[in-house]
């Protein structure tokens, strides 16, 4: 399992170095954050926000997974 994740991270990093654009969805906030240039957050099938990675900390994203709807509304587009 870990070797598969490592292989996937390496492939994504390689594609980024080639200038490719990718959309990655994950519940693994720290791993997604490490690979991202932009962060989008979906809730109940709707895009809550898209931000540059530098505008967020990984802890912000992790907290949003547990946040009530009212908290998510503060981040809305």
RANOR-V404113 format. One line per field, one symbol per residue. phi: phi as a letter, one per 30 degrees, with the letter a starting at -180 (. if undefined). psi: psi as a letter, one per 40 degrees, with the letter a starting at -180 (. if undefined). A space follows every 10 residues. Layout:
# RANOR-V404113
phi: ???
psi: ???
This chain:
# RANOR-V404113
phi: .ddddddded ddddddddid cbcbcacded ddddcdcbbc bcbhibddab bdeddbcddd dedddcdded ddddced
psi: dddddddddd dddddddeei hihhhiegdd ddddeidihi hihfeihdih iideeiiddd dddddeiidd ddddei.
